[in-house]
């Protein structure tokens, strides 16, 4: 069975370096970077164009370097969430015209090689626009900017050579603030997306607003991405692998393996927690813990019982590890799967 465990956006390493500068050089070479409108405003137009071009070139090479490292890992670890910084200032109206410059257009051709390498190495990709990408807002401007942001992420996939027929690729967002007409608003905005963007889009349950039941009406046309940590925060109980809603969630991915997000409460908030026991929300709240604190992500996959629970879903879902130590945490989950005889 082809089962995967992935990490988010940034590649870290346990490699030993002779000094901090050498370590930072390695990190810089394997991770994306960006710039700001404020910085570009201080440059001449020609210098601003070159700055954007050089960052795109860096980001293309950084992903290539990252994928080459990932290719040395077991196939089960080849899932990467691509960061949102790939095309700097692309969605800012003031600098949008930079992307019409011939040198930028020429540099954009380099994305095909990035996608070719990901496919050759069998690395699954996803992306996750930020929390302000809200399709259900009352503000027309917010919705318009959310659509632009989704098309921005889709453009990166297109330039990598993907199309909507590859359902494994994913652009993941949340349902937005709690509201009774969320489904209708989401559907209305969804219609405005390009067809391949629609195919890649997934919607994730939130820890404080829309939970799984709220999203299920969208499952006929939009992928449902379950975050089991969000579910625990929202519902106060842990979702189970035999949950009756699982088949409908899986079907929403139209034949591709669905992705599930997994996380652990931050280490500093549960210092006395027994590692062999799933965190109990009722007991934690009775002891004075707040959901707003428990929602924070940990550095590592540090509670074995939470990891074991997540791995119960692995037969049906690829698991995206949301932890601050990125791939170091995803490797911990894989090592735990090996320990449990699941690999």
N, C-alpha and C positions, 0 to 999 in steps of 0.2 A: 504494500500500500504506500502511495506517495503522500507522506504527511510532512508538513513543514512547521518550523518555528522561526519567527523573524524578529527583527529589531527595528528601531525607529531612527532614521535620518542621519545619525552621526556614528562613525566608526571609531571605537576606542581600541587600545592595545595594552597587553601586559608585557610587551617587549621592553627589555632593559636598554636604556640609552646612556651614553657617557655623560650627558649633561641635560639640563632642562631645555636648552636651545635646540638640541638634536631631537628631543621628544616633541617639541612644538613644531619643528619642521616636518616631522612625520605626520602629525595630526593635520597640519595645514594642507599637506599634499593629498590627503585622503578624504577631505571634507570640504563642503561648499563654503562660499563666502558671498557677501553682497555689498551694497553701498547704500547711501541715503540720498534723498533729494537735497537735503541741506548741504551735503558734501558736493554734489554735482553743481549746485547753484553757484559755488565759489570757483568753478572751473570755466575755462573757455568752452565753447560748444565742441570744438575739435577734441579737446582733452576729455570732455565728458563722454563723447562717442568712444574714444579709445579706452576709457575706464570701463565702460559697460562691455565693450568687446572683450577686453582682457579678463573680466570676471566670468563671462560666459565660457571662454576658453578654459579658464581654471576649473570651473564647475564641471565641464565635460570631462576633463582629464581626471579630476578628483573622483568622479563616479567610476571611470574606467579603473583607476587604482583601487577603489573600494571593491569593485566587482572581482578584481583579480585576487584580492585577499579572500573574499567570500568563496571563491571557487576552490580554495584549498580546504574548505570545511566539508563535512558530510552534507550530502544533498538535502537532508532534512533541515539544515540551517540556512538554506538559500532563499530567504525572503527579505527584501529590503524596502522600507518605506523611504521614498525619495523626498528630500527636504523641499520646501517651498521657495528657496532662494535662487533657483536656477537661472531665472531671467530677471535681473535686477531692474527695478522701477518700471517694469513692463506695464503695470496697471495704473500708473500715475499719468493722468492726462498731459501734464506738462512735458513729460519725456517720452511719450508714446511714439512720437515721430522718429526718435532715434532708431527704432527698430525697422525703419524704412531705408536707413543708410546702407549703401552697398557693402561696406565692410562688415556690418552686423549681419546682413542677409547671408553673406558668404560664411561667416563664423557659425551661423545656425546650422549649416550643413553638417557640422560635426556631431550633431545629436544622433544621426543615423548610426554612426559607429558605436555610440554608447548603447543604443538599443540592440544592435547586432550582437554585441558582446554579451549583453544580458540574456538574449535568447540562446546564444551558443553555449553559455554556461548554465542554462536552465535556472535562472534566477527570477523569481516572481517579484513584481514591483507593485507598489501602491503609493498613494500620496494622501495627505490630510491637510486641507486648507485650514486656516485659523478659526478661532471662535467667533469672529465677526462675519464669517461667511454664512449669512442667515437668509434663507429663501422665503421665510414666512413672516418677515418683518412687516409692520404697518407702514414703514417708510419705503416709498417707491425707490428712492436713491439707494437705500441699503440693499434692496432686492436686486437692483440693476448692478450694483458693485459686486454682489455675491455671484451673480451669473457671469460677470466678467472674470471674477477670480476662478470660478470653476472652469471656464473656457481657457484661461491661462494654464491651469494644470493639465487640461486635456491637450493643449497645444504642445506641451513638452512630450507627452506620450506619442502624439502624432508625429512629431519630428524624430522621435526614436524609431518610427516605423511600425507602431502598433495601430490597430484599428478596432472598431467596436465588436468584431467577431471574437476577439480574445477576451473572454469574460473573466479571466484571472486577474487582469489589471483592475485597479480600484482607485476611485477618488472618493474619499470618505468625509462626510460632514454630519453634524447633529441636526435634530429636528427644530431647534430654536427654542425660544422661551415658551413656557406652558400656555397653551391657548386652545379653546375648543374647536377652532376651525383650522388647526394646523394642517390636517390632511388635505383639505381643499386648497389652502394657500400653497402647500408644497406641490401639489399636482399642477396648479396654474403656472408656477414658476418653472417646473420641470419641462413643460411643453415648449418653453422658450430655448431650451438647451439644444445644442447640436446632437444629432442622432448617436454619434459615438460617445459623446459626453454622457448622454442618458444611459448608455450601456455600461459605462464604467462607474457611474455614481452609486454610492451606497449611503444609507442613513443609519446612524448609530444611536442607541438608547443613551439617555443622559442620566446623570446621578441625581439631578434635582428637578428636571422638567419632564420631558416625555420618556416614558419607559417602553418596554417591549410591546405591550398591548396597544399602546397609542400608535406605534409604527406599523403594526401588522396589516392594517388596511392598505398600506402602500406596497405590500409584498407582491402584488400582481404585476407591477411594472418596475419596482426599484429594489435593489438588493438591501436586505436587512443585515446589518453588522451588529452582532451582540457583544457588548462589553460586560463581562460577568462581574467585574469590580463595581462598575456603575450600577448594575442590577442590585448588588448587595447593599450598596449605599442607599439606593432609592427604596427598595422593598424591605430591607432589614433581614432578609433571608438569602441564602445562596441558591442560585439557579441550579437545577439538576440536569444531568445528561439525558434523563428519560422524560424531560418536560414535554408535554403534548404539543407545544408550539414549535419544537425543534424541526420537525419535517417541513413545516411551512416556511421557516426561515431558510433551511437548506434549499428548498425549491426556488426561492427567490433569486438564487445565484445562477439559475438557468444552465445547470450542468457543470459549472465550475465548483471547485471546493470553496466553501465560504470561509471568510476570515473572522476570527474571534479575537477581541482584545482582552488581555489578561494583565493584572497588576496586583500589587501588594501594598497595604498601608505603610506609610513611611516609618522607618525604623525607630525614630525618636519618639513616636507617639505610642508605641506598644512595646516598651522596653522589657516588660515582665511577661510577655505573652508566651504561653507554652507552645513550642514549635509543632507539636503533634496534634494540636487542636485547631479546627477552623475557627476564626474569629466569630464571636457571637455578638451581634449588634445590640441585642437587648441588654446583655451583661455589660458591654462596653459603655453604652449610654448611661446605665445605672451607676457605673463607676465614674461618670463625669466626662467621658469622651464625647466630642462633638463630631457630627458627620462632616462638617466643614473642614475639620482637621484630618479625619480618617480618609477623606477623598485624595489627599496628597499622595503622590507616587513615591515609592521607595527608591533607594539606590540599587538594591539587588533583589533577587528572588530569594528572600531570606526566611520565609515561613514555609517549611516543607509541606504542611497540610494544605496550604493554599495552592502551591505548585501541583501537588498530587490531585487536588480537586480539578484544576484546570486541565490536567492531562487526561482526565476522564472524558473530555470532549474531543480529544485529538483524533479519534477515528473519523469524526465528521467534519472537523474544522481545522484549518491551519491557524496557528496561534501567533498573534502579534504581541510581543512582550513590550509593555510600556513601563520602563524603569529608567532611572537617570543614568545608570551605567550601561545602557544600550546593549550592544552585542555581548558584553561580559555577563549580563543578566540572562540573555537568551541562551548562552552556552550553559549557564547553570541549570536552566530548565531542561535542556537536552541531556545534560549529565544526570539529572534526576530521572528522566525517562529511561536512560540506560540502566540506572540502578534498579528501576522497577521492572526491567525486562521488557520494555515497550519498543525498543529499537530493533 
